[in-house]
Amino acid sequence: MKRCVIIGAVEIDFPVSHLIKETDYVICADKGWQNALSRGIKLDMIVGDFDSSPYPETADVSVTVLPVVKDDTDTFHIARYVVENGYTDVLMLGLIGGKRIEHTIANIQTLVYFADNRINATAMDRFSTLMVIKDGTVVLPDMPGKFFSLFSMGDRAEGVTIKGAKYPLADYTVTNSFPIGVSNEFIGETVEISVKNGSLLLIVTEKD
């Protein structure tokens, strides 16, 4: 496994030191470098146009400066780097929530990009964990005190089956215009979610 951690500018207000391994390659998107340093996270690379933060004066860290006017977000530029350099797993911190909902949506789309490239990617904040399931199956352990929700990331996700949950589905077509997958519950030791054709956004959230 070759894993990359991407850190953005949204405040990280929960413990993360146990989530980051010594072997992880840590890349910060723009202001994310300040976020990482404030949490005592060792970083390896900083990428951004630095329109929202000063240029990082950090020793022994590679810095890539991007133009302010561009098609990719800073985070998506990093995502391309991750794919091109053969990473198999990604953890995204400081990239969902906060004041800029458009960036949260853009980073959810980045999760889809990772799934399209067969990279296991997870985005986390204090309350939620997000991932995308594409043409496959995920098995979740029982998570007391949590909900899970599913959303189609295209027009439709076909052959969706949910086992071991309060609200099961069998070979169902989930569309992006009807939120049938909201706030499901764990009732057994595991929940199995599968989709035959399409991509599902999986969100695990705290109940309270």
C-alpha positions in Angstrom: 0.0 0.0 0.0 1.3 3.5 -0.9 -0.7 6.1 0.9 -1.0 9.9 0.6 -2.6 12.3 3.1 -4.0 15.5 1.6 -4.6 18.4 4.0 -6.7 21.4 3.2 -7.6 24.7 4.9 -10.8 23.7 6.8 -10.1 23.7 10.5 -9.2 20.2 11.8 -11.0 20.2 15.2 -10.6 16.6 16.1 -7.6 14.3 16.9 -5.8 13.1 13.8 -2.3 12.1 14.9 -3.3 8.5 15.2 -4.6 8.5 11.6 -1.3 9.5 10.0 1.4 6.9 9.6 5.2 7.5 9.4 5.1 6.0 5.9 2.4 8.4 4.6 3.3 11.1 2.1 1.7 14.3 3.3 0.7 17.0 0.8 -0.9 20.3 1.8 -3.2 22.3 -0.5 -2.6 26.0 -0.2 -3.5 27.2 3.3 -3.5 23.6 4.5 0.2 23.9 5.4 -0.8 26.2 8.3 -3.4 23.7 9.3 -0.9 20.9 9.3 1.7 22.8 11.3 -0.8 23.9 13.9 -1.6 20.2 14.5 2.0 19.1 14.6 1.8 17.2 11.4 5.0 16.7 9.4 4.5 17.6 5.8 6.4 16.6 2.6 4.9 18.9 -0.1 2.9 22.0 -0.4 0.9 22.9 -3.5 -1.1 26.0 -4.2 -1.6 29.4 -5.7 -1.4 31.0 -2.2 -4.3 33.3 -2.8 -5.6 32.6 0.7 -2.3 32.2 2.6 1.2 33.6 2.6 4.0 31.7 0.8 5.2 29.0 3.1 8.6 29.6 4.6 9.1 26.0 5.7 12.4 24.3 5.4 12.9 20.9 3.8 9.5 20.9 2.2 8.9 20.9 -1.6 6.7 23.8 -2.7 4.8 23.9 -6.0 3.3 27.3 -6.9 0.3 27.2 -9.2 -1.2 30.0 -11.2 -4.3 31.7 -9.6 -6.2 31.4 -12.9 -6.5 27.7 -13.8 -9.1 25.0 -14.4 -8.1 22.7 -11.5 -8.5 23.5 -7.9 -5.3 23.2 -5.8 -6.7 20.0 -4.4 -7.5 18.5 -7.8 -4.0 19.3 -9.0 -2.8 17.2 -6.1 -5.2 14.5 -7.0 -3.7 14.3 -10.5 -0.2 14.0 -8.9 -1.5 11.2 -6.7 -2.8 9.2 -9.6 0.3 9.8 -11.7 2.6 8.7 -8.9 0.9 5.4 -8.2 -0.6 6.0 -4.8 -3.2 3.3 -3.9 -4.8 5.0 -0.8 -5.7 8.6 0.1 -6.8 10.2 3.4 -8.3 13.7 3.0 -8.3 16.0 6.0 -9.4 19.7 6.2 -11.2 19.4 2.9 -14.9 19.1 3.8 -17.1 21.4 5.8 -16.2 25.0 6.7 -17.5 28.2 5.0 -16.9 27.3 1.4 -19.5 24.7 0.4 -18.4 24.9 -3.2 -15.0 23.5 -2.2 -16.7 20.7 -0.2 -18.6 19.7 -3.3 -15.5 20.0 -5.5 -13.6 17.7 -3.0 -16.5 15.2 -3.1 -16.1 15.2 -6.9 -12.4 14.6 -6.3 -13.4 11.4 -4.4 -15.2 10.3 -7.5 -12.0 11.0 -9.6 -10.0 8.8 -7.2 -12.6 6.0 -7.4 -12.5 6.2 -11.2 -8.8 5.6 -10.9 -9.2 2.7 -8.5 -7.7 4.6 -5.6 -9.2 4.0 -2.1 -9.9 7.5 -0.8 -11.6 8.7 2.3 -12.4 12.3 3.4 -13.0 13.0 7.1 -14.1 15.8 9.4 -15.1 15.8 13.0 -18.5 14.4 12.4 -18.4 12.5 9.0 -16.4 10.1 6.9 -16.9 10.0 3.2 -15.9 7.6 0.4 -17.1 6.6 -3.0 -18.0 3.0 -4.0 -17.6 2.3 -7.7 -18.8 -1.0 -9.3 -17.9 -2.9 -6.2 -18.7 -3.9 -2.6 -17.8 -2.4 0.8 -18.3 -4.2 4.1 -18.6 -1.9 7.2 -18.3 -3.1 10.8 -21.2 -2.2 13.2 -20.8 1.5 14.2 -23.1 2.2 17.2 -24.3 5.8 17.4 -23.8 6.4 13.7 -25.9 6.7 10.5 -24.8 5.9 7.0 -26.2 7.4 3.8 -25.8 6.7 0.1 -26.1 9.0 -2.9 -25.7 8.3 -6.6 -22.8 10.3 -8.1 -24.2 9.9 -11.6 -27.6 9.9 -13.1 -28.1 6.4 -11.7 -26.3 3.7 -9.8 -27.6 0.3 -10.8 -27.8 -3.0 -8.9 -27.5 -1.4 -5.4 -27.8 -4.0 -2.6 -27.6 -3.2 1.1 -27.5 -6.1 3.6 -27.4 -6.0 7.4 -29.0 -2.5 7.7 -32.3 -1.3 9.1 -33.4 -0.4 5.6 -32.1 -3.0 3.1 -32.1 -2.8 -0.7 -31.9 -5.5 -3.3 -30.7 -4.9 -6.8 -32.1 -1.3 -6.7 -31.4 1.6 -9.0 -30.5 4.7 -7.0 -30.9 8.0 -8.9 -29.5 11.4 -8.2 -33.0 12.9 -8.0 -34.4 10.8 -5.2 -32.6 10.6 -1.8 -33.7 7.1 -0.8 -30.3 6.3 0.8 -30.4 8.9 3.6 -29.9 8.0 7.3 -29.8 4.2 7.3 -28.8 2.4 10.4 -26.6 -0.5 11.5 -28.4 -3.4 13.1 -25.9 -6.3 12.9 -22.2 -7.0 13.1 -21.6 -5.8 9.5 -23.3 -3.9 6.7 -22.6 -4.9 3.2 -23.1 -2.3 0.4 -22.6 -3.2 -3.3 -23.3 -1.5 -6.6 -23.1 -3.3 -9.9 -22.8 -0.3 -12.2 -22.2 3.2 -11.1 -20.8 5.2 -8.2 -22.2 5.8 -4.7 -21.1 8.4 -2.2 -21.1 6.8 1.2 -21.3 9.1 4.2 -21.0 7.8 7.8 -22.2 10.4 10.4 -22.7 10.8 14.1 -26.4 10.5 15.2 -26.1 13.3 17.8 
